[in-house]
Amino acid sequence: MAQPRPSLTLILDIDERFDSEETRLEVGRCYTYVGTALVRTHKAEGDAEPENIMRMLVKLGTRKYLSREDEESEALWNTVIERWLYNQFHTVVNNMQIFNRRQREIGNDQLPFTWLEIELENGALVVRLRLDSASGMPASTSEVVSRMRAALAAGRLGEGVCRISAPSEESFEKQRLEGLANKAKREEERRYAAEEAAAAAEQERIAAERQAEEGFLELPSLAAAEEERENQGVDIEELFALEEPDFELRYSEWTVDYRDGSSATFDSSSWPTD
């Protein structure tokens, strides 16, 4: 018997400052093959940094797959949902990054996303995963969603859970500060290496010119090297490369929201991986 396959609707919930007819047209061009894509807007919140949210509405009829109490639900998660989430995370996140690369190429503003939000089992559970500074996230983060499901079913998160966000705000802020410090260190090391390489290349050029003068020869390689230096203004690989994130996120600490309006923080790093 063929396994059921979820359908996907994407809601691009963007800050009104990013909204334009051109952006909507580009979204239509770039997201069509991923799934049904709709653009919605929310009002800008004063001077706060804009937060754009990519919402994945996972549709699988009335089938239940969050519970671990029956074999059908467990089999549906293990054989269909988890693998499907992995593939969709790869496709959706990669498409966000390619969309922004295309925006750079044609000189348009990029459309960064802060959160990837997944609505499971017709809204029974909402999972929010923070994206990195390049609107990226490993496809393997689907394993985090499986851990959330397992924790929910085992009662570790309490009753009345409606949403799980990862990482928690406190964890993210710690990671951000640490990540930016490491990024600054990497950039300083790259700058130092580039300066050393440039100095070595200059010494080689001077030595080659002296050798040419001493031999009363004009080396063709010198002219070629000079032309190459003049044409280094555009790096094709850099132009078409995906943006590199400031740091890689860890998703072990979660914020859990409950239907009564309360919330709690959980650190799942020491929990079993069942």
Salt bridges, closest charged atoms under 4 A:
ASP13 OD1 - HIS42 ND1 2.66
ASP13 OD2 - ARG55 NH1 2.49
ASP15 OD2 - ARG17 NH2 2.87
ASP19 OD1 - ARG24 NE 2.87
GLU26 OE2 - ARG29 NH1 2.49
GLU26 OE1 - ARG102 NE 2.87
GLU74 OE2 - ARG68 NH2 3.26
GLU74 OE1 - ARG149 NH2 2.93
GLU105 OE2 - ARG101 NE 3.85
GLU117 OE2 - ARG55 NE 2.62
GLU117 OE1 - ARG128 NH1 3.40
GLU169 OE2 - ARG130 NH2 3.01
GLU173 OE2 - ARG176 NH2 2.76
GLU187 OE2 - LYS183 NZ 3.97
GLU188 OE2 - ARG191 NH2 2.39
GLU195 OE2 - ARG191 NH1 2.42
GLU202 OE2 - ARG205 NH2 2.51
GLU209 OE2 - ARG205 NH1 2.57
GLU226 OE1 - ARG229 NH2 2.24
GLU244 OE2 - ARG190 NH2 3.31
ASP246 OD1 - LYS183 NZ 2.53
ASP257 OD2 - ARG163 NE 3.04
